Amino acid sequence: MSTLQIRDERARALAQQLATRRKITMTEAVIQALEGELKRDKDKEPLADRLKRIATALAAEGKPRRQTMTKDEVDTMWGR
């Protein structure tokens, strides 16, 4: 099994912060973080699919129906 060495100070600090918060080893913190990111990527719906779903939902709602007003109603509304 190969060894993963974290040389980047920011990456090391983040791994240490997660390990401390969860009271786990840095190795386990890295594993959990990577597994979480892989799951999040897998569960992410592609933008094209999201837009298609939204467009379909909007189309299903249809256009709002407007009530037509008579000329007298319009005149009354405008104070004529």
N, C-alpha and C positions, 0 to 999 in steps of 0.2 A: 504494500500500500504506500502511495506516495505521500509526501508531507506538504502541507500548505503553509507557507510562511507569509505572514502579513507584514510587509515592510513599510507600507504607507501609514504615516502617523495618524491621519484622520480615520482611516479604516480601523486601525488598532484601537483608537479611542472610542469609536462607536461600538465596536465589539465588546470592549471592556464595560462601557456604560450599560449595554443591554445585559451583559452577564451579571453585573452588579445588581441591576434592578430585579432580575428574575432569579437571582441567587443560583446561577448555573456557571459552568465553565465557559471560557471564551470559545472553545471549540463548539460546544453545544449552542452558544449564542449565534455563531456564524451559521451553523446548520439550520437552526430555526429561522433565521433571517432569510437565508437562501430558499428554504422550502416555502416560506410565506410568499416571497416574490414570485416563485415559479407557479404557485397556486393562483396568485392574483393575475398573472399573465394568462394562464389557462382559462380562468373564469371571465376574462375581459371580453365583452361583446365587441366585435369589430364595428367601427364607425358606420360603415355602409349598411350593416345590418340594423344598427340602432336607428339610423335615419329612415330606413325602409319601414321599420316597425312604427315609428312616429307618424310617418306619412300615411300609412294604412289606417292607423287609429283616427287621424284627423279626417281622412276621406270617409270613414264609417260614420262619423258624426254628421256629415252632410253640411250644407250651407244653412246658416240661420234663416229662418223664415221671417220676412218683414211684413208687417201689416200695412196694407196700402191705406193711405189717408185720402179723404175726399178734399176737393179744393176748399170747401167751407171749413174743414178741420184745420187745414194748413193756414188759411186766413185767420182763424181764431187763434191759433198758436202764435202767429206773428202779430197779433193785435190789430188786424185790419178790419 
